[in-house]
Amino acid sequence: MSDTSRLDPGEDFPEDLTMIDRDDLDILNSRNHRSRDSQYIADGETDPETEGQHHDLREELDRRQALRDTAATDDATNAEPGSEAREG
């Protein structure tokens, strides 16, 4: 039985993380973290492929966070003055 909670370095990894929906990206990220933890505990270091995947995942998650932050800032800037008072 394979351990599906970890992402094996030899396992297929998506070429384009921008096409992955958020839930699947979070799952990949979690599996990558579990692999990194396991490799570090067993070997004292992580596999270079696992580290590369970690870097790619972190970049995509950071990119999406920046988009959300920009959208939230734009929404706050474009809100009608006093609209918060009416909502409350």
C-alpha positions in Angstrom: 0.0 0.0 0.0 1.4 3.4 -0.9 1.4 6.3 1.5 -0.8 8.8 -0.3 -0.4 11.4 2.4 3.2 12.1 1.1 4.3 13.2 -2.3 7.0 10.9 -3.6 9.8 12.7 -5.4 9.4 10.3 -8.4 5.7 10.8 -8.6 4.2 12.9 -11.4 4.1 16.6 -10.5 2.0 19.1 -12.5 4.0 21.2 -15.0 1.7 24.2 -14.6 0.5 24.9 -11.1 -1.6 27.8 -12.3 -4.1 25.4 -13.8 -4.7 23.5 -10.5 -7.7 24.6 -8.4 -7.0 25.9 -4.9 -8.1 22.8 -3.0 -5.9 20.5 -5.1 -3.0 22.9 -4.7 -3.4 22.9 -0.9 -3.4 19.1 -1.0 -0.2 19.0 -3.1 1.4 21.5 -0.7 0.4 19.4 2.3 1.7 16.2 0.8 4.9 18.0 -0.1 5.4 19.2 3.5 4.8 15.7 4.8 7.4 14.3 2.4 9.9 17.0 3.4 9.3 16.2 7.1 9.7 12.5 6.5 12.8 12.8 4.4 14.4 15.1 6.9 13.7 12.8 9.8 14.9 9.7 7.9 17.9 11.2 6.1 18.7 14.5 7.8 18.0 16.3 4.5 15.4 16.5 1.8 15.5 15.2 -1.8 16.4 17.9 -4.3 13.2 17.1 -6.3 11.1 17.5 -3.3 12.7 20.8 -2.5 12.1 22.0 -6.1 8.5 21.0 -5.9 8.3 22.9 -2.6 9.7 26.0 -4.3 7.2 25.8 -7.1 4.3 25.3 -4.8 5.4 28.2 -2.6 5.8 30.5 -5.6 2.3 29.6 -6.9 0.7 30.0 -3.4 2.5 33.4 -3.0 1.3 34.5 -6.5 -2.3 33.7 -5.7 -2.1 35.4 -2.3 -0.8 38.6 -4.0 -3.7 38.5 -6.4 -6.2 38.2 -3.5 -4.4 41.0 -1.6 -4.6 43.2 -4.7 -8.2 42.4 -5.3 -9.1 43.2 -1.6 -7.2 46.5 -1.8 -9.0 47.4 -5.0 -12.3 46.5 -3.5 -11.6 48.7 -0.4 -10.5 51.6 -2.6 -13.6 51.4 -4.8 -16.1 51.0 -2.0 -18.6 53.8 -1.5 -17.7 56.2 1.3 -19.8 55.4 4.4 -20.9 52.0 3.0 -19.5 50.3 6.1 -21.8 52.4 8.3 -24.9 51.4 6.4 -24.0 47.7 6.5 -23.5 47.7 10.3 
